[in-house]
Amino acid sequence: MTQSSNVITGTPKPASRNFGDTVFKYLTTFFAAMVLLLIVLMAYEMYATSTPSIEKFGWSFLIGTEWDPVMDVYGALPFIYGTLVSSLLALVIAVPIGIGIAVFLTELAPPWIERPFSFLVELLAGIPSIVYGLWGFFVMVPWIRTTLEPWLSSVAGSIPLFVGAPYGVGMLAAGIILSIMVLPIISSLSRDVLKAVPLSQKEAALALGSTRWEATRIALRYCRSGIIGATILGLGRAFGETMAVTMVIGNRPEIKTSLFEPGYTMASVLANEFTEATSEMYISALIEIALVLFVVALLVNAIARLLVWSFTRNTDAGGRL
């Protein structure tokens, strides 16, 4: 009677259904565990290789300013400083432009403009880093040296950020090239979260007499955590960028207040000096810089993903931020 009822209703046998579900469950769990295992192995190998540097310098490695491979004395603070300054400068430039692009595409642009313009913005993310670097070195750096830096020096020369000789290469050039590279991430993700704002929010604001700009401000306030997450994802991309920054930042391990001065980043020093590292301590110090960059990038991306996830979860639940 049970077999005939199963045939009539078309339901699979419990044994076969459970076996397929079990295989699917453990197979996908294995794939997910492989990703986690890969991250753990990378962190372990970098930690094990950087052990000589960690044991010799300890926490002073992160605050040391001297980088002397001849004397085997290493401090990572100039590279940390260069990474932070260039990345934050990139966000200062890219965030307003990216949000402005997202607002234009979601609120103002007609469909026949939105689709091709969105494609062009996202296409910027697919351009190789070396192409940005070559363009920056041969086109942007001469323009910065002859036009932008002299103008900034004449207008805001009393500010410590804009004093010094117009080298062209330096923190300012690195920040500008990074802002171009993170712009597609910030604008595309901001556009996505703006599109996820319920239409009832905008309609309610307009029905109450709000102008279009006021309704847009309400939408921006509604999805602020998603926009912050997009910004932090752009920051994570800026932290790890290598070749383009290496070609325009000047590669000098110094801490200077002026944006006109050359600098160095953690990714740039790895790209420049890893092939020249001959001693064990030299290699260990470089790998410790890679470990610091690895941990920072993981934390930044995890925070960004959590912010974006919190916004999409609240949007799906119909809640307000």
Beta strands, then each sheet from edge to edge (+ up, - down):
strand 1: 67-68
strand 2: 73-74
sheet 1: 1+ 2-
end
